[in-house]
Amino acid sequence: MSRLEVIKVAAKMSREERAKQFMPFAALKGYPDALRKKEKIVVPKAELSEEYKENLDQKLRQVRKNDIVTVIYYCAGEYLKVTGMVSRLDQTARVIKIVNTKINLDDIYDISGERIISE
């Protein structure tokens, strides 16, 4: 018995075409980025000294509506930094609103701005 073998001649691939075969494939686009965003180190809220609290309170008294400020504040296990225009400052409710970010004054770690003088 003789066996017939059919030999196919494949067209020669360019290097680029061959390299594409071995490129990594991301089945879940954006998944690695989403994981990186979720990976965060939970930080406990810093306990401020009385002197630091007084200095911070003095800075807060200098802030006016429509001032551009930068605030570092504690939120959900991490410290965040936001810069923008003060749209609301309520000492009674202990809240400052920078653009659309509402921040409790007790969560503020630091605040700075052009008009704010720290001593």
C-alpha positions as CSV (number, residue, x, y, z in Angstrom):
1,M,0.0,0.0,0.0
2,S,1.2,3.4,-0.9
3,R,0.2,6.4,1.0
4,L,-0.3,9.7,-0.7
5,E,0.9,12.7,1.2
6,V,-0.2,16.2,0.4
7,I,2.3,18.8,1.3
8,K,1.1,22.3,1.5
9,V,3.5,25.1,1.1
10,A,2.7,28.0,3.3
11,A,3.3,31.5,2.2
12,K,6.3,33.0,3.9
13,M,5.3,35.3,6.8
14,S,7.0,38.6,7.5
15,R,8.7,39.1,10.8
16,E,5.9,41.4,12.0
17,E,3.2,38.8,11.1
18,R,5.1,36.1,13.0
19,A,5.6,38.4,16.0
20,K,1.9,39.1,16.2
21,Q,1.2,35.5,16.9
22,F,3.2,35.7,20.2
23,M,1.9,39.0,21.4
24,P,0.2,39.0,24.8
25,F,-3.6,38.9,24.6
26,A,-5.7,40.8,27.1
27,A,-9.0,39.0,27.4
28,L,-10.3,41.5,30.0
29,K,-9.4,44.9,28.7
30,G,-8.8,47.4,31.5
31,Y,-8.8,44.7,34.2
32,P,-5.1,45.2,35.2
33,D,-5.7,48.9,35.6
34,A,-8.9,48.3,37.7
35,L,-6.9,46.0,39.9
36,R,-4.2,48.6,40.4
37,K,-6.7,51.2,41.4
38,K,-8.2,48.8,44.0
39,E,-4.8,48.0,45.4
40,K,-4.2,50.6,48.0
41,I,-2.6,50.7,51.3
42,V,-5.1,51.6,54.0
43,V,-3.6,54.3,56.2
44,P,-4.8,55.1,59.7
45,K,-5.9,58.7,60.3
46,A,-3.1,60.8,61.8
47,E,-3.6,62.1,65.3
48,L,-2.9,65.8,65.2
49,S,-1.2,67.7,68.1
50,E,-3.1,70.6,69.7
51,E,-0.5,73.0,68.3
52,Y,-1.0,71.6,64.8
53,K,-4.8,71.8,65.2
54,E,-4.6,75.5,66.2
55,N,-2.3,76.3,63.3
56,L,-4.7,74.5,60.9
57,D,-7.7,76.3,62.5
58,Q,-5.9,79.6,61.9
59,K,-5.4,78.8,58.3
60,L,-9.1,77.8,57.9
61,R,-10.1,81.2,59.3
62,Q,-8.2,82.9,56.4
63,V,-10.1,81.0,53.7
64,R,-12.9,82.8,51.9
65,K,-15.5,81.7,49.3
66,N,-14.0,81.7,45.8
67,D,-10.4,81.3,47.0
68,I,-8.3,78.8,45.2
69,V,-6.9,76.3,47.8
70,T,-5.2,73.0,48.0
71,V,-6.4,70.6,50.7
72,I,-4.9,67.3,51.9
73,Y,-7.6,65.4,53.7
74,Y,-8.4,61.9,55.0
75,C,-11.1,59.9,53.2
76,A,-11.8,56.1,53.4
77,G,-8.4,55.0,54.6
78,E,-6.2,57.2,52.5
79,Y,-5.1,60.8,52.2
80,L,-6.2,62.7,49.1
81,K,-5.2,66.0,47.7
82,V,-7.6,68.4,45.9
83,T,-7.0,71.8,44.4
84,G,-9.8,74.1,43.4
85,M,-12.1,77.0,44.2
86,V,-13.9,77.1,47.5
87,S,-17.6,77.0,46.7
88,R,-18.8,76.7,50.3
89,L,-17.3,77.1,53.8
90,D,-19.5,76.4,56.8
91,Q,-17.8,76.6,60.2
92,T,-21.0,75.6,62.0
93,A,-21.5,72.4,60.0
94,R,-17.7,72.0,59.9
95,V,-17.7,71.5,56.1
96,I,-15.7,73.0,53.2
97,K,-16.7,72.4,49.6
98,I,-14.1,72.7,46.9
99,V,-15.7,72.6,43.5
100,N,-17.9,69.5,44.0
101,T,-15.8,67.8,46.8
102,K,-17.4,68.1,50.2
103,I,-14.8,67.8,53.0
104,N,-15.4,67.6,56.7
105,L,-13.1,70.1,58.5
106,D,-12.1,67.5,61.0
107,D,-10.6,65.3,58.1
108,I,-8.3,68.1,56.8
109,Y,-4.6,67.4,57.3
110,D,-3.3,70.6,55.6
111,I,-4.6,73.5,53.6
112,S,-2.7,76.0,51.5
113,G,-3.5,78.9,49.1
114,E,-2.3,82.3,48.0
115,R,-4.1,84.1,50.8
116,I,-3.3,81.6,53.5
117,I,-0.4,82.6,55.8
118,S,0.9,79.9,58.1
119,E,2.8,80.8,61.2
